[in-house]
C-alpha cells in the first residue's frame, strides 16, 4: 500500500502503464488472501482411532 500511496502523493501514476499498476494490485490481493488462508482456524483432529475397540487382525462381520 505504501507504493500506491507514494505514487499518488508524488503524482507518478501516469509514469506507469495501466497493466503494471493492475499487476501490483493483483499481487497485493493475492498476498492478503494467502495470509487470511493461513490464519484461519484449523479443525480439531479426532481423538479416537478408527476401529479402536477392535484388536489388530480381528475382523467383524
Beta strands, then each sheet from edge to edge (+ up, - down):
end
